[in-house]
Amino acid sequence: MKLKLQKRLAASVLKCSEKRVWLDTSRLEDIKEAITKADIRSLISEGVVKEKLMRGISRGRARKTAIQKRKGRRRGAGSRKGKSTARLPKKLAWIRKIRIQRRLLKALKDKNLITKADYYMLYLKAKGGFFRSKRHIKLYIEEHELIKR
């Protein structure tokens, strides 16, 4: 049974797409007889012709990725955009590194494990970016036997 005309009319009355028009299969004879917009309107009021709901875009996948990101996943090299300095500015990296190093040096000086002169020398080296990390300072102190006995 061809109901192309009825679908088109219903779509224009409902102001939607033809694929969103639902026709009651048990009342196909009544629908076939409807050839004007007025007939279609009466069928709509009876509930024989209805408009299907809009299909949305599922957020299921988005929610799943959000959960993974909260866990710290999806942060690999392939997911990164921009330089490493864009993700963590050079200055911020430097601030974190130097604060850790200065804290270590101050603790060593306060516990009298290194002399004032050694402290100053190490402090200036740290300031100049000589040490890569806190571990590097400890290695340097060990190698040069700067710890007081």
DODO-176119 format. One line per field, with one value per residue: residue in one letter; z, y, x of N, C-alpha, C in turn. Coordinates in Angstrom, 1 decimal, always signed. Layout:
# residues N
code = c(A | ...)
n.z = c(Z | ...)
n.y = c(Y | ...)
n.x = c(X | ...)
ca.z = c(Z | ...)
ca.y = c(Y | ...)
ca.x = c(X | ...)
c.z = c(Z | ...)
c.y = c(Y | ...)
c.x = c(X | ...)
This chain:
# residues 149
code = c(M | K | L | K | L | Q | K | R | L | A | A | S | V | L | K | C | S | E | K | R | V | W | L | D | T | S | R | L | E | D | I | K | E | A | I | T | K | A | D | I | R | S | L | I | S | E | G | V | V | K | E | K | L | M | R | G | I | S | R | G | R | A | R | K | T | A | I | Q | K | R | K | G | R | R | R | G | A | G | S | R | K | G | K | S | T | A | R | L | P | K | K | L | A | W | I | R | K | I | R | I | Q | R | R | L | L | K | A | L | K | D | K | N | L | I | T | K | A | D | Y | Y | M | L | Y | L | K | A | K | G | G | F | F | R | S | K | R | H | I | K | L | Y | I | E | E | H | E | L | I | K | R)
n.z = c(+0.0 | -1.0 | +0.6 | +0.2 | -0.4 | +1.8 | +3.9 | +3.1 | +3.3 | +6.1 | +7.2 | +6.4 | +7.8 | +10.5 | +10.6 | +10.2 | +9.3 | +6.7 | +7.4 | +10.1 | +10.5 | +11.9 | +11.2 | +12.1 | +11.8 | +12.0 | +11.1 | +8.4 | +6.2 | +6.7 | +6.7 | +4.1 | +2.7 | +3.5 | +1.9 | +2.0 | +3.7 | +5.9 | +6.4 | +7.3 | +9.6 | +11.2 | +11.6 | +13.0 | +15.4 | +16.3 | +16.9 | +15.1 | +13.3 | +14.1 | +15.4 | +15.4 | +17.9 | +18.0 | +17.0 | +19.1 | +19.7 | +21.1 | +24.3 | +25.5 | +24.8 | +25.2 | +28.0 | +28.9 | +28.0 | +29.5 | +32.1 | +32.0 | +31.6 | +34.0 | +35.5 | +34.7 | +32.4 | +28.8 | +28.1 | +26.7 | +24.4 | +21.8 | +22.2 | +22.8 | +22.2 | +21.1 | +22.4 | +25.0 | +26.6 | +26.4 | +27.7 | +30.3 | +31.4 | +30.9 | +32.9 | +35.1 | +35.5 | +36.2 | +38.5 | +40.3 | +40.4 | +41.4 | +43.9 | +45.3 | +45.3 | +46.7 | +49.1 | +50.1 | +50.3 | +52.3 | +54.4 | +54.8 | +55.6 | +57.9 | +59.6 | +60.1 | +58.3 | +56.1 | +55.4 | +55.7 | +53.6 | +51.6 | +51.3 | +50.2 | +47.8 | +46.6 | +46.4 | +44.6 | +42.4 | +42.0 | +41.4 | +39.0 | +37.4 | +37.4 | +38.6 | +38.0 | +39.5 | +42.8 | +43.6 | +42.1 | +43.3 | +45.8 | +44.9 | +43.9 | +46.3 | +47.7 | +46.0 | +46.1 | +48.7 | +50.7 | +53.0 | +56.4 | +58.9)
n.y = c(-1.2 | +2.1 | +5.0 | +7.4 | +10.1 | +10.7 | +10.6 | +12.7 | +14.9 | +14.7 | +15.2 | +17.8 | +19.1 | +18.4 | +19.7 | +18.5 | +16.0 | +13.5 | +11.0 | +11.0 | +10.7 | +8.7 | +6.1 | +4.4 | +1.0 | -0.6 | +0.9 | +1.4 | +1.6 | +3.8 | +5.8 | +5.7 | +6.8 | +9.4 | +12.4 | +15.0 | +17.9 | +18.5 | +16.1 | +14.7 | +16.1 | +15.5 | +12.8 | +13.0 | +14.1 | +12.0 | +10.3 | +8.5 | +9.1 | +10.1 | +12.0 | +11.1 | +11.0 | +13.3 | +12.2 | +12.1 | +12.9 | +10.5 | +10.6 | +8.7 | +7.6 | +9.9 | +10.2 | +8.0 | +8.4 | +10.6 | +9.6 | +7.9 | +9.8 | +11.2 | +9.3 | +9.5 | +8.5 | +8.3 | +10.2 | +10.0 | +10.2 | +10.4 | +11.7 | +14.2 | +17.7 | +20.4 | +21.8 | +20.5 | +22.5 | +24.1 | +22.7 | +22.4 | +25.2 | +26.4 | +28.1 | +27.5 | +24.8 | +25.2 | +26.8 | +24.9 | +22.9 | +24.4 | +25.2 | +22.9 | +22.0 | +24.2 | +24.0 | +21.5 | +22.1 | +24.1 | +22.6 | +20.9 | +22.7 | +23.8 | +21.6 | +21.4 | +19.8 | +20.5 | +23.0 | +26.6 | +27.8 | +25.8 | +25.5 | +27.9 | +27.8 | +25.5 | +26.5 | +28.6 | +27.1 | +25.6 | +27.7 | +28.5 | +26.5 | +24.1 | +21.6 | +18.8 | +17.7 | +17.0 | +14.6 | +14.6 | +16.7 | +15.4 | +13.3 | +14.8 | +16.0 | +13.7 | +12.6 | +14.7 | +14.7 | +16.5 | +16.5 | +17.0 | +15.3)
n.x = c(+0.8 | +0.6 | +1.6 | +2.7 | +1.9 | +0.3 | +2.2 | +3.8 | +2.1 | +1.4 | +3.9 | +4.3 | +2.2 | +2.9 | +5.3 | +7.8 | +10.3 | +9.7 | +10.6 | +10.2 | +7.5 | +5.0 | +2.9 | -0.1 | -0.3 | -2.6 | -4.7 | -4.6 | -6.3 | -8.0 | -6.0 | -5.2 | -7.4 | -7.3 | -6.7 | -6.3 | -5.0 | -6.6 | -7.9 | -5.7 | -5.0 | -7.2 | -6.7 | -4.3 | -5.2 | -6.7 | -4.8 | -3.7 | -1.9 | +1.3 | +4.1 | +7.4 | +10.0 | +12.8 | +16.0 | +18.7 | +22.2 | +24.1 | +25.5 | +26.9 | +29.5 | +31.1 | +30.8 | +32.1 | +34.8 | +35.3 | +35.3 | +37.5 | +39.5 | +39.4 | +40.6 | +43.1 | +43.9 | +44.5 | +46.4 | +48.7 | +51.5 | +50.4 | +48.0 | +48.5 | +48.7 | +50.5 | +53.6 | +55.7 | +56.3 | +54.0 | +52.1 | +53.1 | +54.5 | +57.8 | +58.8 | +57.2 | +58.0 | +60.6 | +60.4 | +59.2 | +61.3 | +63.5 | +62.7 | +62.4 | +65.1 | +66.3 | +65.0 | +66.0 | +68.8 | +68.7 | +67.7 | +69.9 | +71.8 | +70.7 | +70.7 | +73.4 | +74.9 | +76.3 | +78.8 | +78.7 | +79.9 | +80.0 | +77.3 | +76.6 | +78.0 | +76.8 | +74.2 | +74.4 | +75.2 | +72.8 | +71.1 | +72.1 | +71.3 | +72.6 | +72.1 | +70.1 | +68.1 | +66.8 | +68.0 | +70.3 | +71.7 | +72.3 | +73.9 | +76.1 | +77.0 | +77.8 | +79.8 | +81.7 | +82.3 | +81.1 | +79.6 | +79.6 | +81.4)
ca.z = c(+0.0 | -1.1 | +1.5 | +0.1 | -0.3 | +3.2 | +4.7 | +2.8 | +3.9 | +7.5 | +7.5 | +6.3 | +8.9 | +11.7 | +10.4 | +10.5 | +8.1 | +6.4 | +8.1 | +11.5 | +10.6 | +12.3 | +10.8 | +12.7 | +10.8 | +12.1 | +10.5 | +7.1 | +5.3 | +7.0 | +6.3 | +2.6 | +2.3 | +3.8 | +0.8 | +2.2 | +5.0 | +6.9 | +6.8 | +8.0 | +10.9 | +12.0 | +12.0 | +14.0 | +16.6 | +16.7 | +17.3 | +14.1 | +12.7 | +15.1 | +15.0 | +16.2 | +18.6 | +17.3 | +17.4 | +19.6 | +19.7 | +22.4 | +25.1 | +26.2 | +24.6 | +25.8 | +29.4 | +29.1 | +27.9 | +30.7 | +33.3 | +31.8 | +31.8 | +35.4 | +36.1 | +34.3 | +31.1 | +27.5 | +28.2 | +26.0 | +23.4 | +20.7 | +22.6 | +23.2 | +21.2 | +21.6 | +22.9 | +26.4 | +27.3 | +26.4 | +28.7 | +31.5 | +31.0 | +31.4 | +34.1 | +36.2 | +35.7 | +36.8 | +39.9 | +41.1 | +40.5 | +42.2 | +45.2 | +45.9 | +45.5 | +47.8 | +50.4 | +50.5 | +50.7 | +53.5 | +55.5 | +55.1 | +56.3 | +59.3 | +60.4 | +60.1 | +57.6 | +55.2 | +55.9 | +55.1 | +52.3 | +50.7 | +51.1 | +49.2 | +46.5 | +46.0 | +46.2 | +43.3 | +41.3 | +41.8 | +40.8 | +37.6 | +36.7 | +37.3 | +39.1 | +37.3 | +40.5 | +44.2 | +43.6 | +41.5 | +44.4 | +46.8 | +44.3 | +43.9 | +47.7 | +48.0 | +45.2 | +46.5 | +50.1 | +51.3 | +54.2 | +57.6 | +59.8)
ca.y = c(+0.0 | +3.3 | +6.1 | +8.5 | +11.4 | +10.9 | +10.8 | +14.0 | +15.8 | +14.6 | +15.8 | +19.3 | +19.5 | +18.3 | +20.5 | +17.6 | +15.2 | +12.4 | +9.8 | +11.1 | +10.5 | +7.4 | +5.7 | +3.3 | +0.0 | -1.2 | +1.8 | +1.8 | +2.0 | +5.2 | +6.7 | +5.7 | +7.6 | +10.8 | +12.9 | +16.5 | +18.2 | +18.5 | +14.7 | +14.3 | +16.8 | +14.7 | +11.5 | +13.3 | +14.3 | +10.7 | +9.5 | +7.5 | +9.7 | +10.8 | +12.5 | +10.4 | +11.9 | +13.5 | +11.3 | +13.0 | +12.4 | +9.8 | +11.1 | +7.6 | +7.5 | +11.0 | +10.0 | +6.9 | +9.0 | +11.5 | +8.8 | +7.5 | +11.0 | +11.4 | +8.3 | +9.9 | +7.8 | +9.1 | +11.3 | +9.6 | +11.1 | +10.5 | +12.5 | +15.6 | +18.7 | +21.5 | +21.4 | +20.2 | +23.8 | +24.6 | +21.9 | +22.9 | +26.2 | +26.3 | +28.8 | +26.7 | +23.6 | +25.7 | +27.1 | +23.6 | +22.3 | +25.2 | +25.3 | +21.6 | +22.0 | +25.1 | +23.4 | +20.5 | +22.8 | +24.8 | +21.6 | +20.4 | +23.8 | +23.9 | +20.4 | +21.5 | +18.7 | +21.2 | +24.3 | +27.8 | +28.1 | +24.8 | +25.8 | +29.0 | +27.3 | +24.7 | +27.4 | +29.3 | +26.1 | +25.3 | +28.9 | +28.5 | +25.3 | +23.0 | +20.4 | +18.3 | +17.3 | +16.8 | +13.4 | +15.1 | +17.4 | +14.4 | +12.6 | +15.7 | +16.1 | +12.4 | +12.5 | +15.7 | +14.6 | +17.8 | +16.2 | +17.0 | +14.1)
ca.x = c(+0.0 | +1.4 | +1.1 | +3.7 | +1.2 | -0.1 | +3.4 | +4.3 | +1.1 | +1.6 | +5.2 | +4.1 | +1.3 | +3.6 | +6.5 | +9.0 | +10.7 | +8.9 | +11.0 | +9.7 | +6.1 | +4.6 | +1.5 | -0.7 | -0.5 | -3.9 | -5.7 | -4.0 | -7.4 | -8.4 | -4.9 | -5.2 | -8.5 | -7.0 | -6.0 | -6.2 | -4.3 | -7.6 | -8.0 | -4.5 | -5.1 | -8.1 | -6.0 | -3.3 | -5.9 | -7.2 | -3.6 | -3.4 | -0.6 | +2.1 | +5.5 | +8.5 | +10.9 | +14.1 | +17.1 | +19.8 | +23.5 | +24.4 | +26.7 | +27.5 | +31.0 | +31.7 | +30.9 | +33.1 | +36.1 | +35.5 | +35.7 | +38.9 | +40.4 | +39.5 | +41.5 | +44.5 | +44.2 | +44.4 | +47.3 | +49.9 | +52.1 | +49.4 | +46.8 | +49.0 | +48.8 | +51.3 | +54.9 | +55.7 | +56.3 | +52.7 | +51.4 | +53.7 | +55.4 | +59.2 | +59.0 | +56.6 | +58.8 | +61.8 | +60.0 | +59.1 | +62.6 | +64.4 | +62.1 | +62.8 | +66.5 | +66.7 | +64.5 | +67.0 | +70.0 | +68.4 | +67.6 | +71.2 | +72.6 | +70.1 | +71.2 | +74.8 | +75.5 | +77.2 | +79.3 | +78.0 | +80.6 | +79.5 | +75.9 | +76.5 | +78.5 | +75.7 | +73.1 | +74.7 | +75.1 | +71.4 | +70.6 | +72.6 | +70.7 | +73.6 | +71.6 | +68.9 | +67.1 | +67.2 | +68.9 | +71.5 | +72.5 | +72.7 | +75.0 | +77.2 | +77.5 | +78.5 | +81.1 | +82.7 | +82.4 | +80.8 | +78.9 | +80.5 | +81.4)
c.z = c(+0.0 | -0.3 | +1.4 | +0.3 | +1.1 | +4.1 | +4.4 | +3.4 | +5.4 | +7.9 | +7.4 | +7.4 | +10.2 | +11.7 | +10.8 | +9.2 | +7.9 | +7.2 | +9.6 | +11.6 | +10.9 | +11.9 | +11.5 | +11.7 | +10.9 | +11.4 | +9.1 | +6.1 | +5.4 | +6.5 | +4.8 | +2.1 | +2.5 | +2.7 | +0.9 | +3.6 | +6.2 | +7.4 | +7.7 | +9.5 | +11.8 | +12.5 | +13.1 | +15.4 | +17.2 | +17.2 | +16.3 | +13.4 | +13.8 | +14.6 | +16.0 | +16.8 | +17.8 | +17.9 | +17.8 | +19.3 | +21.0 | +23.0 | +25.8 | +26.1 | +25.3 | +27.3 | +29.7 | +29.0 | +29.1 | +31.9 | +33.2 | +32.0 | +33.2 | +36.1 | +35.7 | +33.0 | +30.0 | +27.5 | +27.5 | +25.0 | +22.2 | +21.0 | +22.8 | +22.0 | +21.8 | +22.2 | +24.4 | +27.2 | +27.3 | +27.4 | +30.1 | +31.2 | +31.6 | +32.7 | +35.3 | +36.6 | +36.5 | +38.3 | +40.8 | +41.4 | +41.5 | +43.6 | +46.0 | +46.3 | +46.7 | +49.1 | +51.0 | +51.0 | +52.1 | +54.7 | +55.8 | +55.9 | +57.7 | +60.2 | +60.6 | +59.4 | +56.5 | +55.8 | +55.1 | +53.7 | +51.2 | +50.3 | +50.0 | +47.8 | +45.8 | +45.6 | +44.8 | +42.1 | +40.9 | +41.0 | +39.3 | +36.8 | +36.5 | +37.6 | +38.4 | +38.3 | +41.9 | +44.3 | +43.1 | +42.5 | +45.4 | +46.2 | +44.3 | +45.2 | +48.1 | +47.3 | +45.7 | +48.0 | +50.9 | +52.7 | +55.3 | +58.4 | +61.3)
c.y = c(+1.2 | +4.5 | +7.3 | +9.9 | +11.7 | +11.2 | +12.2 | +15.1 | +15.9 | +15.4 | +17.4 | +19.8 | +19.5 | +19.1 | +19.6 | +16.9 | +14.0 | +11.1 | +9.8 | +10.9 | +9.0 | +7.2 | +4.4 | +2.2 | -0.7 | -0.3 | +2.3 | +2.2 | +3.4 | +6.2 | +6.8 | +6.7 | +9.1 | +11.4 | +14.4 | +16.7 | +18.2 | +17.1 | +14.3 | +14.9 | +16.0 | +13.4 | +11.8 | +13.5 | +13.0 | +9.9 | +8.4 | +7.8 | +10.4 | +11.2 | +11.7 | +11.4 | +12.1 | +12.6 | +12.3 | +12.3 | +11.8 | +10.4 | +9.9 | +7.5 | +8.7 | +10.8 | +9.0 | +7.5 | +9.9 | +10.8 | +8.3 | +8.6 | +11.3 | +10.5 | +8.6 | +9.2 | +8.8 | +10.3 | +11.0 | +10.5 | +11.4 | +11.4 | +14.0 | +16.5 | +19.9 | +20.9 | +21.1 | +21.5 | +24.5 | +23.9 | +22.2 | +23.9 | +26.0 | +26.9 | +28.0 | +25.5 | +24.1 | +26.1 | +25.9 | +23.0 | +23.0 | +25.2 | +24.0 | +21.6 | +23.0 | +24.6 | +22.3 | +21.1 | +23.5 | +23.8 | +21.1 | +21.4 | +23.9 | +22.8 | +20.3 | +20.3 | +19.3 | +22.5 | +25.4 | +28.0 | +27.1 | +25.0 | +26.9 | +28.6 | +26.4 | +25.5 | +28.1 | +28.3 | +25.8 | +26.5 | +29.0 | +27.3 | +24.2 | +21.6 | +20.1 | +18.1 | +17.3 | +15.7 | +13.8 | +15.8 | +16.4 | +13.7 | +13.5 | +15.9 | +14.9 | +12.3 | +13.5 | +15.7 | +15.9 | +17.7 | +16.2 | +15.8 | +14.5)
c.x = c(+0.9 | +0.8 | +2.1 | +3.1 | +0.9 | +1.1 | +3.8 | +3.4 | +1.3 | +2.9 | +5.0 | +3.2 | +2.1 | +4.9 | +7.7 | +9.3 | +9.8 | +9.3 | +10.6 | +8.2 | +5.8 | +3.1 | +1.1 | -1.0 | -1.9 | -5.0 | -5.2 | -5.1 | -7.8 | -7.3 | -4.9 | -6.3 | -8.2 | -6.2 | -5.8 | -5.5 | -5.3 | -7.8 | -6.9 | -4.5 | -6.1 | -7.5 | -5.0 | -4.0 | -6.4 | -6.0 | -3.2 | -2.1 | +0.1 | +3.5 | +6.4 | +9.4 | +12.2 | +15.1 | +18.3 | +21.1 | +23.9 | +25.6 | +27.4 | +29.0 | +31.7 | +31.9 | +32.0 | +34.5 | +36.4 | +35.9 | +37.1 | +39.9 | +40.5 | +40.5 | +42.9 | +44.9 | +44.2 | +45.3 | +48.7 | +50.4 | +51.1 | +48.3 | +47.3 | +49.1 | +49.5 | +52.6 | +54.7 | +55.7 | +54.9 | +51.8 | +51.8 | +54.8 | +56.8 | +59.4 | +58.4 | +57.4 | +60.1 | +61.5 | +59.9 | +60.4 | +63.5 | +64.0 | +62.5 | +64.2 | +66.9 | +66.2 | +65.5 | +68.3 | +69.8 | +68.4 | +69.0 | +72.0 | +72.1 | +70.5 | +72.7 | +75.5 | +76.5 | +77.6 | +78.5 | +78.6 | +80.1 | +78.1 | +75.8 | +76.9 | +77.4 | +74.5 | +73.2 | +74.7 | +73.7 | +70.8 | +70.9 | +72.1 | +71.6 | +73.0 | +70.3 | +67.8 | +67.7 | +68.2 | +70.2 | +72.4 | +73.1 | +73.9 | +76.2 | +77.8 | +78.3 | +79.8 | +82.1 | +82.9 | +82.3 | +80.1 | +79.9 | +80.3 | +81.3)
